[in-house]
Each structure stands twice: as C-alpha cells, then as structure tokens.
C-alpha cells in the first residue's frame, strides 16, 4: 500500500470515528474501523473514476451513508 492510500484510509477512519461519536453510537473495535475505512476508500476511488469529484467529499458522503445503513 502506498503513502497516499495510507493517508486516505487514516482520514476515512477518523471521519468514521467522528461520525460514531457524533451520532452517539458505540465505537466498534479498531480492526473493524480500519477494515471499513479501507472499503470506503476503495469505493470512493471507484466513484471518483466514474463520476469525478473530490475524493475527500466522496469519503465523507460514503461514511455518512455507511452509518445510516447500520
């Protein structure tokens, strides 16, 4: 994994933690957060390729959608 991918996953994990806290949901174990962050970044890259857009904005939107499904 490259430097930028690592940074993107760290950002996604931070946004996930923040959203869990904001919604007063119990925080899942760290390995689960990191796994979900990886999936979110993968989806964000796919969406950015297909439609274009800012990767950070896409990550934020995906995190929000992810937690709505739970």
LINFENHU-V879750 format. One record per backbone hydrogen bond with DSSP energy under -1.0 kcal/mol. NH is the residue of the N-H (numbers start at 0). CO is the residue of the C=O. E is the energy in kcal/mol with one decimal. If there is no record, write none. Layout:
BEGIN
nh: <NH/NH>
co: <CO/CO>
e: <E/E>
END
This chain:
BEGIN
nh: <5/6/7/8/9/10/11/12/13/14/15/16/17/18/19/20/21/22/23/24/32/33/34/35/36/37/38/39/40/41/42/43/44/45/46/47/48/49/50/51/57/58/59/60/61/62/63/64/65/66/67/68>
co: <1/2/3/4/5/6/7/8/9/10/11/12/13/14/15/16/17/18/20/19/28/29/30/31/32/33/34/35/36/37/38/39/40/41/42/43/44/45/46/47/53/54/55/56/57/58/59/60/61/62/63/64>
e: <-2.3/-2.1/-2.5/-2.5/-2.3/-2.3/-2.5/-2.5/-2.2/-2.5/-2.5/-2.6/-2.6/-2.6/-2.5/-2.5/-2.9/-2.3/-1.2/-2.8/-1.8/-2.6/-2.1/-2.6/-2.6/-2.0/-1.9/-2.5/-2.4/-2.1/-2.6/-2.6/-2.4/-2.0/-2.7/-2.6/-2.2/-2.2/-3.2/-1.3/-2.1/-2.5/-2.4/-2.2/-2.7/-2.5/-2.2/-2.4/-2.7/-2.2/-1.5/-1.3>
END
